[in-house]
Amino acid sequence: MIVFQIEIREAQRKDVPAIVSMLIDDVIGKDRENDADLTPYYEAFDAISADANNSIFVACDEVGAVVGTFQLVYMHGLSVMAAKRAEIEAVRIHSYFRGRGLGKQMFAWAMDKAKADGCAILQLTTSKTRGDSQRFYDQLGFEATHIGYKMSL
């Protein structure tokens, strides 16, 4: 495994095509994403950028190319002694760069950021079909403590 360092920064509007490309280059995303018209993605990016509790980040290689992405959403709640929590969402690594330690670097960065921003919990959801992802999250120290439900509206 070739491991290399990445730089993680807040995503910019110009990164949207690269992010959408990674969302499509995915066993599940290939059937639910479409880059023929990026307008809805730009609109969503603008809404996320305007929300102080919601950010998209990109991981860049040594020449500045986007090779990974994830979203961090902060939520305040009353449960767990009013713990602030972070949810990490839409984690993707460009297929060419998978298996090189980027995921571990991205998660370490996200954990440090969430903790520095006052979060007591970092949570995520993953599809039941993503066995490799589940093993990866287990290795990072996440615990499958809850059952998640979704409903299309």
DSSP file with accessible surface (Angstrom, degrees, kcal/mol):
  #  RESIDUE AA STRUCTURE BP1 BP2  ACC     N-H-->O    O-->H-N    N-H-->O    O-->H-N    TCO  KAPPA ALPHA  PHI   PSI    X-CA   Y-CA   Z-CA
    1    1 A M              0   0  164      0, 0.0     2,-0.7     0, 0.0    99,-0.1   0.000 360.0 360.0 360.0 126.9    0.0    0.0    0.0
    2    2 A I        -     0   0  118     97,-0.1     2,-0.4     2,-0.0     0, 0.0  -0.827 360.0-166.3 -92.5 116.8    1.4    3.4   -1.0
    3    3 A V        +     0   0   81     -2,-0.7     2,-0.3    98,-0.1    98,-0.1  -0.882  11.3 171.7-104.6 135.2    0.5    6.0    1.6
    4    4 A F        -     0   0   36     96,-0.6     2,-0.2    -2,-0.4    96,-0.0  -0.964  33.8-100.4-139.4 160.6    0.8    9.7    0.9
    5    5 A Q        -     0   0  146     -2,-0.3     2,-0.3   100,-0.0    57,-0.1  -0.541  33.5-164.0 -81.4 145.1   -0.1   12.8    2.7
    6    6 A I        -     0   0   22     -2,-0.2     2,-0.5    55,-0.1    55,-0.2  -0.842  16.1-131.0-121.3 159.3   -3.2   14.8    1.7
    7    7 A E  E     -A   60   0A 121     53,-2.3    53,-3.1    -2,-0.3     2,-0.5  -0.950  20.0-153.9-108.1 132.4   -4.2   18.3    2.4
    8    8 A I  E     +A   59   0A  24     -2,-0.5     2,-0.3    51,-0.2    51,-0.2  -0.922  24.0 159.2-109.6 131.5   -7.8   18.8    3.7
    9    9 A R  E     -A   58   0A  49     49,-2.3    49,-2.8    -2,-0.5     2,-0.1  -0.942  48.3 -82.1-142.8 162.8   -9.6   22.0    3.1
   10   10 A E  E     -A   57   0A 104     -2,-0.3    47,-0.3    47,-0.2    45,-0.0  -0.469  57.8-106.9 -65.5 137.2  -13.1   23.3    2.9
   11   11 A A        -     0   0    9     45,-3.1     2,-0.3    -2,-0.1    45,-0.2  -0.325  30.8-148.5 -66.4 149.9  -14.6   22.7   -0.5
   12   12 A Q    >   -     0   0   88     -3,-0.1     3,-2.4     1,-0.1     4,-0.4  -0.804  30.0-104.9-113.8 162.0  -15.1   25.5   -2.9
   13   13 A R  G >  S+     0   0  118     -2,-0.3     3,-1.7     1,-0.3    -1,-0.1   0.859 120.0  62.4 -55.7 -35.5  -17.8   25.8   -5.5
   14   14 A K  G 3  S+     0   0  148      1,-0.3     4,-0.3     2,-0.1    -1,-0.3   0.686  95.3  62.8 -65.8 -15.3  -15.2   25.0   -8.2
   15   15 A D  G <> S+     0   0   10     -3,-2.4     4,-2.4     1,-0.2     3,-0.3   0.584  75.2  94.2 -83.9 -11.0  -14.8   21.5   -6.6
   16   16 A V  H <> S+     0   0    5     -3,-1.7     4,-3.0    -4,-0.4     5,-0.3   0.903  81.6  51.2 -53.9 -47.8  -18.4   20.5   -7.2
   17   17 A P  H  > S+     0   0   54      0, 0.0     4,-2.3     0, 0.0    -1,-0.2   0.925 112.2  47.1 -58.5 -39.9  -17.8   18.6  -10.5
   18   18 A A  H  > S+     0   0   37     -4,-0.3     4,-1.8    -3,-0.3    -2,-0.2   0.900 113.3  48.8 -67.0 -39.2  -15.0   16.6   -8.8
   19   19 A I  H  X S+     0   0   17     -4,-2.4     4,-2.1     2,-0.2    -1,-0.2   0.946 111.8  47.9 -65.5 -47.0  -17.1   15.8   -5.8
   20   20 A V  H  X S+     0   0    3     -4,-3.0     4,-2.3     1,-0.2     5,-0.2   0.905 107.6  57.3 -61.4 -38.0  -20.1   14.7   -8.0
   21   21 A S  H  X S+     0   0   60     -4,-2.3     4,-2.2    -5,-0.3    -1,-0.2   0.910 107.9  46.9 -59.3 -40.7  -17.7   12.6  -10.0
   22   22 A M  H  < S+     0   0    3     -4,-1.8    -1,-0.2     2,-0.2    -2,-0.2   0.857 109.4  54.2 -70.6 -33.5  -16.7   10.7   -6.9
   23   23 A L  H  < S+     0   0   23     -4,-2.1    -2,-0.2     1,-0.2    -1,-0.2   0.876 112.4  44.2 -65.4 -36.0  -20.3   10.3   -5.8
   24   24 A I  H  < S+     0   0   42     -4,-2.3     2,-2.6     1,-0.2    -2,-0.2   0.865  99.5  71.7 -74.8 -35.8  -21.1    8.8   -9.2
   25   25 A D  S  < S+     0   0   61     -4,-2.2     2,-0.3    -5,-0.2    -1,-0.2  -0.356  84.9  96.2 -80.0  62.3  -17.9    6.6   -9.1
   26   26 A D  S  > S-     0   0   18     -2,-2.6     4,-2.4    -3,-0.2     5,-0.2  -0.992  83.9-117.9-154.1 143.8  -19.5    4.4   -6.4
   27   27 A V  T  4 S+     0   0   99     -2,-0.3     4,-0.2     1,-0.2    -1,-0.1   0.844 117.8  28.3 -58.7 -34.6  -21.4    1.1   -6.5
   28   28 A I  T >4 S+     0   0   40      2,-0.1     3,-1.4     1,-0.1     4,-0.5   0.869 118.7  56.0 -91.3 -43.0  -24.5    2.8   -5.0
   29   29 A G  G >> S+     0   0    0      1,-0.3     4,-2.3     2,-0.2     3,-1.1   0.786  90.9  72.2 -63.2 -27.9  -24.0    6.3   -6.4
   30   30 A K  G 3< S+     0   0  118     -4,-2.4    -1,-0.3     1,-0.3    -2,-0.1   0.796 103.6  42.4 -61.2 -24.7  -23.8    5.3  -10.0
   31   31 A D  G <4 S+     0   0  131     -3,-1.4    -1,-0.3    -5,-0.2    -2,-0.2   0.539 122.7  35.5 -97.5  -8.4  -27.5    4.6  -10.0
   32   32 A R  T <4 S+     0   0  147     -3,-1.1     2,-0.3    -4,-0.5    -2,-0.2   0.516 104.4  69.9-123.2  -9.0  -28.7    7.6   -8.0
   33   33 A E     <  -     0   0   46     -4,-2.3     2,-0.3    -5,-0.1   -13,-0.0  -0.792  52.7-174.4-109.4 157.7  -26.4   10.5   -9.2
   34   34 A N        -     0   0   98     -2,-0.3     3,-0.4     3,-0.1   -13,-0.0  -0.926  16.0-169.4-153.8 123.0  -26.2   12.2  -12.5
   35   35 A D        +     0   0   97     -2,-0.3     3,-0.3     1,-0.2   -14,-0.1   0.258  64.6 101.2 -98.6  14.0  -23.7   14.8  -13.7
   36   36 A A  S    S+     0   0   88      1,-0.3     2,-0.4     2,-0.1    -1,-0.2   0.855  98.3  22.2 -64.5 -32.5  -25.6   15.8  -16.9
   37   37 A D        -     0   0   95     -3,-0.4    -1,-0.3     1,-0.1     4,-0.3  -0.925  65.4-175.2-137.5 109.6  -26.9   18.9  -15.1
   38   38 A L     >  +     0   0   36     -2,-0.4     4,-2.5    -3,-0.3     3,-0.5   0.488  58.6 103.3 -84.2  -0.6  -24.9   20.1  -12.1
   39   39 A T  H  > S+     0   0   69      1,-0.3     4,-2.6     2,-0.2     5,-0.2   0.897  80.3  47.3 -51.5 -49.5  -27.4   22.8  -11.2
   40   40 A P  H  > S+     0   0   70      0, 0.0     4,-2.3     0, 0.0    -1,-0.3   0.881 112.2  51.4 -64.4 -31.2  -29.0   20.9   -8.3
   41   41 A Y  H  > S+     0   0   46     -3,-0.5     4,-2.7    -4,-0.3    -2,-0.2   0.907 110.3  47.9 -69.4 -41.8  -25.5   20.1   -6.9
   42   42 A Y  H  X S+     0   0   57     -4,-2.5     4,-2.6     2,-0.2    -1,-0.2   0.905 111.8  50.6 -64.1 -40.1  -24.5   23.8   -7.1
   43   43 A E  H  X S+     0   0  124     -4,-2.6     4,-2.1    -5,-0.3    -2,-0.2   0.924 112.4  46.2 -63.3 -43.0  -27.7   24.8   -5.4
   44   44 A A  H  X S+     0   0   50     -4,-2.3     4,-2.8    -5,-0.2     5,-0.2   0.921 111.4  52.3 -64.9 -41.9  -27.1   22.3   -2.6
   45   45 A F  H  X S+     0   0   14     -4,-2.7     4,-2.8     1,-0.2    -2,-0.2   0.926 109.1  50.0 -59.7 -44.3  -23.5   23.4   -2.3
   46   46 A D  H  X S+     0   0   67     -4,-2.6     4,-1.4     1,-0.2    -1,-0.2   0.907 111.5  48.3 -62.3 -40.9  -24.6   27.0   -1.9
   47   47 A A  H  X S+     0   0   65     -4,-2.1     4,-0.5     2,-0.2    -2,-0.2   0.919 112.8  48.0 -65.6 -42.1  -27.1   26.1    0.8
   48   48 A I  H >< S+     0   0   24     -4,-2.8     3,-1.4     1,-0.2     6,-0.3   0.930 109.6  53.1 -63.4 -44.1  -24.5   24.0    2.6
   49   49 A S  H 3< S+     0   0   64     -4,-2.8    -1,-0.2     1,-0.3    -2,-0.2   0.798 106.0  54.2 -62.1 -28.9  -22.0   26.8    2.4
   50   50 A A  H 3< S+     0   0   88     -4,-1.4     2,-0.6    -5,-0.2    -1,-0.3   0.579  92.9  85.0 -82.1  -8.3  -24.5   29.3    3.9
   51   51 A D    X<  -     0   0   72     -3,-1.4     3,-1.8    -4,-0.5    -1,-0.0  -0.838  65.9-155.5-101.3 117.0  -25.1   27.1    6.9
   52   52 A A  T 3  S+     0   0   95     -2,-0.6    -1,-0.1     1,-0.3    -4,-0.0   0.705  94.8  51.7 -64.3 -18.9  -22.6   27.5    9.8
   53   53 A N  T 3  S+     0   0   60      1,-0.1    21,-3.1    21,-0.1     2,-0.4   0.183 103.7  65.5-102.1  17.3  -23.2   24.0   11.0
   54   54 A N  E <   + B   0  73A  23     -3,-1.8     2,-0.3    -6,-0.3    -3,-0.2  -0.981  57.7 164.6-145.7 123.6  -22.7   22.3    7.7
   55   55 A S  E     - B   0  72A  24     17,-2.5    17,-2.9    -2,-0.4     2,-0.4  -0.999  25.2-147.4-144.0 145.1  -19.5   22.0    5.7
   56   56 A I  E     - B   0  71A  20     -2,-0.3   -45,-3.1    15,-0.2     2,-0.3  -0.926  21.6-166.8-108.3 137.0  -18.1   20.0    2.8
   57   57 A F  E     -AB  10  70A   5     13,-3.3    13,-1.8    -2,-0.4     2,-0.4  -0.879   5.9-154.3-121.4 153.8  -14.4   19.2    2.8
   58   58 A V  E     -AB   9  69A   0    -49,-2.8   -49,-2.3    -2,-0.3     2,-0.5  -0.953  10.2-140.7-126.0 148.9  -12.1   17.9    0.1
   59   59 A A  E     -AB   8  68A   0      9,-2.4     8,-3.3    -2,-0.4     9,-1.4  -0.927  24.0-162.8-104.5 130.9   -8.8   16.0    0.4
   60   60 A C  E     -AB   7  66A   1    -53,-3.1   -53,-2.3    -2,-0.5     6,-0.2  -0.906  10.9-131.3-118.6 145.6   -6.2   17.1   -2.2
   61   61 A D    >   -     0   0   18      4,-2.3     3,-2.0    -2,-0.4   -55,-0.1  -0.086  49.0 -76.0 -80.8-172.5   -3.1   15.3   -3.4
   62   62 A E  T 3  S+     0   0  150      1,-0.3    -1,-0.1   -57,-0.1   -56,-0.1   0.707 133.4  46.6 -64.4 -19.0    0.3   16.9   -3.7
   63   63 A V  T 3  S-     0   0  118      2,-0.1    -1,-0.3     0, 0.0    -2,-0.0   0.346 121.9-102.5-103.6   6.3   -0.6   18.8   -6.9
   64   64 A G  S <  S+     0   0   40     -3,-2.0     2,-0.2     1,-0.3    -2,-0.1   0.491  70.2 147.4  91.1   3.9   -3.9   20.0   -5.5
   65   65 A A        -     0   0   46      1,-0.1    -4,-2.3    -5,-0.0     2,-0.5  -0.520  55.3-111.9 -74.5 140.0   -6.2   17.6   -7.3
   66   66 A V  E     +B   60   0A  22     -6,-0.2    -6,-0.3    -2,-0.2    -1,-0.1  -0.585  46.8 160.5 -73.5 121.0   -9.3   16.6   -5.3
   67   67 A V  E     +     0   0A   1     -8,-3.3    27,-2.9    -2,-0.5     2,-0.3   0.441  61.1  17.5-121.8  -5.1   -9.0   12.9   -4.3
   68   68 A G  E     -BC  59  93A   0     -9,-1.4    -9,-2.4    25,-0.3     2,-0.3  -0.984  57.9-171.5-160.7 163.0  -11.5   12.6   -1.5
   69   69 A T  E     +BC  58  92A   4     23,-2.6    23,-2.4    -2,-0.3     2,-0.3  -0.989   6.8 168.8-155.6 157.0  -14.5   14.3    0.1
   70   70 A F  E     -B   57   0A   1    -13,-1.8   -13,-3.3    -2,-0.3     2,-0.4  -0.954  24.0-131.2-162.8 161.2  -16.8   14.3    3.1
   71   71 A Q  E     -BC  56  89A  34     18,-2.7    18,-2.5    -2,-0.3     2,-0.5  -0.952  12.4-158.1-119.0 137.4  -19.4   16.4    4.8
   72   72 A L  E     -BC  55  88A   4    -17,-2.9   -17,-2.5    -2,-0.4     2,-0.5  -0.979   8.7-173.4-115.6 126.8  -19.5   17.4    8.4
   73   73 A V  E     -BC  54  87A  36     14,-2.3    14,-2.7    -2,-0.5     2,-0.4  -0.987  11.6-150.0-120.8 125.3  -22.9   18.4    9.9
   74   74 A Y  E     - C   0  86A  26    -21,-3.1     2,-0.4    -2,-0.5    12,-0.2  -0.808  14.7-172.4 -96.6 136.5  -23.0   19.7   13.5
   75   75 A M  E     - C   0  85A  64     10,-2.9    10,-2.7    -2,-0.4     2,-0.4  -0.996  13.2-151.5-131.8 131.9  -26.2   19.2   15.5
   76   76 A H        +     0   0  130     -2,-0.4     2,-0.3     8,-0.2     8,-0.2  -0.791  27.6 164.4 -96.2 143.0  -27.1   20.5   18.9
   77   77 A G        -     0   0   28      6,-0.4    -2,-0.0    -2,-0.4     0, 0.0  -0.946  44.7-127.5-149.6 171.7  -29.5   18.4   21.0
   78   78 A L  S  > S+     0   0  161     -2,-0.3     4,-1.6     4,-0.1     3,-0.3   0.696  80.5  90.8 -95.7 -22.4  -30.7   18.0   24.5
   79   79 A S  H  > S+     0   0   73      2,-0.2     4,-1.5     1,-0.2    -2,-0.2  -0.241  79.7  32.8 -74.6 165.0  -30.0   14.3   24.9
   80   80 A V  H >4 S-     0   0   92      1,-0.2     3,-0.5     2,-0.2    -1,-0.2   0.934 143.8 -51.7  53.8  49.5  -26.7   12.9   26.2
   81   81 A M  H 34 S-     0   0  190     -3,-0.3    -1,-0.2     1,-0.2    -2,-0.2   0.880 104.6 -56.7  57.1  42.0  -26.5   15.9   28.6
   82   82 A A  H 3< S-     0   0   61     -4,-1.6    -1,-0.2     1,-0.2    -2,-0.2   0.823  84.6-177.2  63.0  35.8  -27.0   18.4   25.7
   83   83 A A    <<  -     0   0   12     -4,-1.5     2,-0.4    -3,-0.5    -6,-0.4  -0.402  24.1-133.3 -68.3 134.6  -24.0   16.9   23.7
   84   84 A K        -     0   0   45     34,-0.5    36,-3.0    -8,-0.2    37,-1.0  -0.725  31.3-166.4 -81.0 133.8  -23.1   18.6   20.5
   85   85 A R  E     -Cd  75 121A  45    -10,-2.7   -10,-2.9    -2,-0.4     2,-0.4  -0.903  15.7-145.1-125.7 157.4  -22.6   15.9   17.9
   86   86 A A  E     -Cd  74 122A   0     35,-2.8    37,-2.9    -2,-0.3     2,-0.5  -0.944   7.6-156.2-117.8 140.2  -21.1   15.8   14.4
   87   87 A E  E     -Cd  73 123A  38    -14,-2.7   -14,-2.3    -2,-0.4     2,-0.5  -0.974   7.7-150.9-114.2 129.6  -22.3   13.6   11.6
   88   88 A I  E     +C   72   0A   3     35,-2.4    37,-0.5    -2,-0.5     2,-0.3  -0.875  26.9 173.1-100.3 132.2  -19.9   12.6    8.9
   89   89 A E  E     +C   71   0A  67    -18,-2.5   -18,-2.7    -2,-0.5    37,-0.1  -0.923  45.4  21.4-139.8 157.0  -21.6   12.1    5.6
   90   90 A A  E     -     0   0A  27     -2,-0.3     2,-0.5   -20,-0.2    -1,-0.2   0.870  68.3-177.8  52.6  47.0  -20.9   11.4    1.9
   91   91 A V  E     +     0   0A  28    -21,-0.1     2,-0.3    -3,-0.1   -21,-0.2  -0.651  10.3 163.0 -78.0 123.3  -17.4   10.1    2.4
   92   92 A R  E     -C   69   0A  22    -23,-2.4   -23,-2.6    -2,-0.5     2,-0.4  -0.999  25.6-164.0-143.3 146.8  -15.8    9.2   -0.9
   93   93 A I  E     -C   68   0A  24     -2,-0.3   -25,-0.3   -25,-0.2     5,-0.1  -0.994  40.6-100.2-127.3 135.2  -12.3    8.6   -2.2
   94   94 A H    >>  -     0   0   64    -27,-2.9     3,-1.8    -2,-0.4     4,-0.6  -0.267  35.7-121.2 -52.0 134.9  -11.5    8.7   -5.9
   95   95 A S  G >4 S+     0   0   51      1,-0.3     3,-0.9     2,-0.2    -1,-0.1   0.831 110.4  58.5 -55.6 -34.4  -11.3    5.1   -7.0
   96   96 A Y  G 34 S+     0   0  146      1,-0.2    -1,-0.3     3,-0.0    -2,-0.1   0.815 110.1  44.2 -64.6 -27.1   -7.7    5.4   -8.2
   97   97 A F  G X4 S+     0   0   29     -3,-1.8     3,-1.0   -30,-0.2     5,-0.4   0.420  83.7 121.1-101.7   1.1   -6.6    6.4   -4.7
   98   98 A R  T <<  +     0   0  109     -3,-0.9    -3,-0.0    -4,-0.6    -4,-0.0  -0.322  69.5  29.7 -66.5 148.4   -8.5    3.9   -2.6
   99   99 A G  T 3  S+     0   0   62    -98,-0.1    -1,-0.2     1,-0.0   -97,-0.1   0.606  90.7 102.6  80.9  15.0   -6.5    1.6   -0.4
  100  100 A R  S <  S-     0   0   50     -3,-1.0   -96,-0.6   -99,-0.1    -2,-0.1   0.197 100.3 -96.2-114.9  13.5   -3.7    4.1    0.2
  101  101 A G  S  > S+     0   0   18    -98,-0.1     4,-1.7     3,-0.0     5,-0.1   0.504  87.9 123.1  89.5   4.5   -4.6    5.3    3.7
  102  102 A L  H  > S+     0   0    1     -5,-0.4     4,-3.0     1,-0.2     5,-0.2   0.891  71.0  56.3 -66.9 -39.8   -6.5    8.4    2.6
  103  103 A G  H  > S+     0   0    9      1,-0.2     4,-2.7     2,-0.2     5,-0.2   0.919 106.9  49.2 -58.6 -43.9   -9.7    7.4    4.5
  104  104 A K  H  > S+     0   0  110      1,-0.2     4,-2.4     2,-0.2    -1,-0.2   0.910 112.6  48.1 -62.0 -41.5   -7.8    7.1    7.8
  105  105 A Q  H  X S+     0   0   34     -4,-1.7     4,-2.3     2,-0.2    -2,-0.2   0.918 112.2  48.9 -65.1 -42.7   -6.2   10.5    7.2
  106  106 A M  H  X S+     0   0    1     -4,-3.0     4,-2.6     1,-0.2    -2,-0.2   0.927 113.6  46.1 -63.7 -44.0   -9.6   12.0    6.4
  107  107 A F  H  X S+     0   0    0     -4,-2.7     4,-2.9     2,-0.2     5,-0.2   0.896 110.6  52.4 -68.4 -38.5  -11.3   10.5    9.4
  108  108 A A  H  X S+     0   0   47     -4,-2.4     4,-2.4    -5,-0.2    -1,-0.2   0.932 112.7  46.2 -60.9 -43.3   -8.5   11.5   11.8
  109  109 A W  H  X S+     0   0   83     -4,-2.3     4,-2.6     2,-0.2    -2,-0.2   0.931 113.4  48.4 -63.8 -46.8   -8.8   15.1   10.5
  110  110 A A  H  X S+     0   0    0     -4,-2.6     4,-2.8     2,-0.2     5,-0.2   0.903 111.7  49.8 -62.5 -41.4  -12.6   15.1   10.8
  111  111 A M  H  X S+     0   0   63     -4,-2.9     4,-2.5     2,-0.2     5,-0.2   0.932 112.0  47.7 -63.1 -45.2  -12.4   13.6   14.4
  112  112 A D  H  X S+     0   0  114     -4,-2.4     4,-2.6    -5,-0.2    -2,-0.2   0.912 113.8  47.7 -62.0 -43.3   -9.9   16.3   15.4
  113  113 A K  H  X S+     0   0   63     -4,-2.6     4,-2.0     2,-0.2    -2,-0.2   0.940 112.2  48.4 -64.1 -47.8  -12.0   19.1   13.9
  114  114 A A  H  <>S+     0   0    3     -4,-2.8     5,-2.7     2,-0.2    -2,-0.2   0.917 113.9  47.1 -60.3 -42.8  -15.3   17.9   15.4
  115  115 A K  H ><5S+     0   0  164     -4,-2.5     3,-1.9    -5,-0.2    -1,-0.2   0.934 111.3  50.4 -64.9 -44.5  -13.6   17.6   18.8
  116  116 A A  H 3<5S+     0   0   85     -4,-2.6    -1,-0.2     1,-0.3    -2,-0.2   0.818 107.1  56.3 -63.2 -28.7  -12.0   21.0   18.5
  117  117 A D  T 3<5S-     0   0   55     -4,-2.0    -1,-0.3    -5,-0.2    -2,-0.2   0.275 127.5 -98.0 -88.7  10.4  -15.4   22.4   17.6
  118  118 A G  T < 5S+     0   0   51     -3,-1.9   -34,-0.5     1,-0.3     2,-0.3   0.590  71.0 149.7  91.8  12.6  -16.9   21.1   20.8
  119  119 A C      < -     0   0   15     -5,-2.7    -1,-0.3    -6,-0.2   -34,-0.2  -0.594  28.7-171.4 -82.3 141.0  -18.5   17.9   19.6
  120  120 A A  S    S+     0   0   77    -36,-3.0     2,-0.4    -2,-0.3   -35,-0.2   0.584  73.2  40.5-100.8 -15.8  -18.8   15.0   22.1
  121  121 A I  E     -d   85   0A  51    -37,-1.0   -35,-2.8    -7,-0.1     2,-0.5  -0.995  58.0-163.3-137.7 137.9  -20.0   12.4   19.5
  122  122 A L  E     +d   86   0A  35     -2,-0.4     2,-0.3   -37,-0.2   -35,-0.2  -0.994  25.4 174.7-117.7 123.4  -19.1   11.7   15.9
  123  123 A Q  E     +d   87   0A  53    -37,-2.9   -35,-2.4    -2,-0.5     2,-0.3  -0.860  10.2 175.1-127.6 163.5  -21.7    9.5   14.2
  124  124 A L        -     0   0   37     -2,-0.3     2,-0.3   -37,-0.2   -35,-0.1  -0.973  19.2-139.2-156.0 163.8  -22.3    8.2   10.7
  125  125 A T        -     0   0   63    -37,-0.5     2,-0.3    -2,-0.3    -2,-0.0  -0.932  18.8-176.1-123.7 154.3  -24.6    6.0    8.7
  126  126 A T        -     0   0   48     -2,-0.3    22,-0.1   -37,-0.1     2,-0.0  -0.988  33.9 -94.2-146.2 151.9  -23.7    3.5    6.0
  127  127 A S    >   -     0   0   43     -2,-0.3     3,-1.8     1,-0.1     7,-0.2  -0.346  29.3-124.8 -65.0 145.6  -25.6    1.3    3.7
  128  128 A K  T 3  S+     0   0  194      1,-0.3    -1,-0.1    -2,-0.0     6,-0.1   0.768 111.3  60.8 -59.1 -24.7  -26.1   -2.3    4.9
  129  129 A T  T 3  S+     0   0  108      1,-0.2     2,-1.4     2,-0.1    -1,-0.3   0.557  80.6  89.0 -81.9  -8.1  -24.6   -3.3    1.6
  130  130 A R    <>  +     0   0   41     -3,-1.8     4,-2.4     1,-0.2    -1,-0.2  -0.503  44.2 158.1 -93.2  71.0  -21.2   -1.6    2.3
  131  131 A G  H  > S+     0   0   24     -2,-1.4     4,-2.3     1,-0.2    -1,-0.2   0.895  73.6  51.7 -60.2 -42.8  -19.4   -4.4    4.1
  132  132 A D  H  > S+     0   0  123     -3,-0.2     4,-2.2     1,-0.2    -1,-0.2   0.917 110.7  48.8 -61.9 -41.9  -16.0   -3.0    3.3
  133  133 A S  H  > S+     0   0   32      2,-0.2     4,-2.9     1,-0.2     5,-0.2   0.919 109.3  52.4 -64.3 -41.9  -17.0    0.4    4.7
  134  134 A Q  H  X S+     0   0   70     -4,-2.4     4,-2.5     1,-0.2    -2,-0.2   0.922 109.6  48.4 -61.8 -42.5  -18.4   -1.2    7.9
  135  135 A R  H  X S+     0   0  134     -4,-2.3     4,-2.3     2,-0.2    -1,-0.2   0.910 111.3  51.5 -63.1 -40.2  -15.2   -3.1    8.5
  136  136 A F  H  X S+     0   0   47     -4,-2.2     4,-1.6     2,-0.2    -2,-0.2   0.945 110.5  47.5 -61.1 -47.3  -13.2    0.2    8.0
  137  137 A Y  H  X>S+     0   0   25     -4,-2.9     5,-2.3     1,-0.2     4,-0.6   0.894 110.1  53.1 -64.5 -38.1  -15.4    2.1   10.5
  138  138 A D  H ><5S+     0   0   96     -4,-2.5     3,-1.3     1,-0.2    -1,-0.2   0.926 107.5  51.7 -59.4 -44.5  -15.0   -0.8   13.0
  139  139 A Q  H 3<5S+     0   0  141     -4,-2.3    -1,-0.2     1,-0.3    -2,-0.2   0.818 105.5  55.7 -62.9 -30.7  -11.2   -0.5   12.6
  140  140 A L  H 3<5S-     0   0   46     -4,-1.6    -1,-0.3    -5,-0.1    -2,-0.2   0.613 125.6-101.2 -76.9 -12.8  -11.4    3.2   13.3
  141  141 A G  T <<5S+     0   0   55     -3,-1.3    -3,-0.2    -4,-0.6    -2,-0.1   0.471  73.0 142.9 106.5   2.0  -13.2    2.6   16.6
  142  142 A F      < -     0   0   37     -5,-2.3     2,-0.4    -6,-0.2    -1,-0.3  -0.453  38.0-146.7 -69.5 151.6  -16.8    3.3   15.6
  143  143 A E        -     0   0  156     -2,-0.1     2,-1.9     0, 0.0     3,-0.2  -0.974  15.9-128.6-122.3 136.8  -19.4    1.0   17.2
  144  144 A A        +     0   0  100     -2,-0.4    -2,-0.0     1,-0.2    -6,-0.0  -0.582  51.9 148.9 -80.6  81.0  -22.7    0.0   15.5
  145  145 A T        +     0   0   95     -2,-1.9     2,-0.3     2,-0.0    -1,-0.2   0.589  53.9  39.4 -94.4 -14.7  -24.8    1.0   18.5
  146  146 A H  S    S-     0   0  165     -3,-0.2     2,-0.5     2,-0.0     0, 0.0  -0.896  70.5-125.2-133.3 164.2  -28.1    2.0   16.7
  147  147 A I        -     0   0  132     -2,-0.3     2,-0.3    -3,-0.0    -2,-0.0  -0.939  30.4-147.6-108.7 130.0  -30.3    0.9   13.9
  148  148 A G        -     0   0   64     -2,-0.5     2,-0.3   -22,-0.1   -23,-0.0  -0.763  10.7-165.0-102.0 147.6  -31.0    3.6   11.3
  149  149 A Y        -     0   0  201     -2,-0.3     2,-0.3     2,-0.0    -2,-0.0  -0.958   4.5-174.4-127.9 147.7  -34.1    4.1    9.3
  150  150 A K        -     0   0  175     -2,-0.3     2,-0.4     2,-0.0    -2,-0.0  -0.975   5.9-165.7-137.1 154.4  -34.8    6.2    6.1
  151  151 A M        -     0   0  155     -2,-0.3     2,-0.3     2,-0.0    -2,-0.0  -0.988  20.6-131.0-141.4 126.8  -37.8    7.0    4.1
  152  152 A S              0   0  124     -2,-0.4    -2,-0.0     1,-0.0     0, 0.0  -0.613 360.0 360.0 -74.4 135.7  -38.0    8.5    0.7
  153  153 A L              0   0  200     -2,-0.3    -1,-0.0     0, 0.0    -2,-0.0  -0.829 360.0 360.0-112.1 360.0  -40.4   11.4    0.5
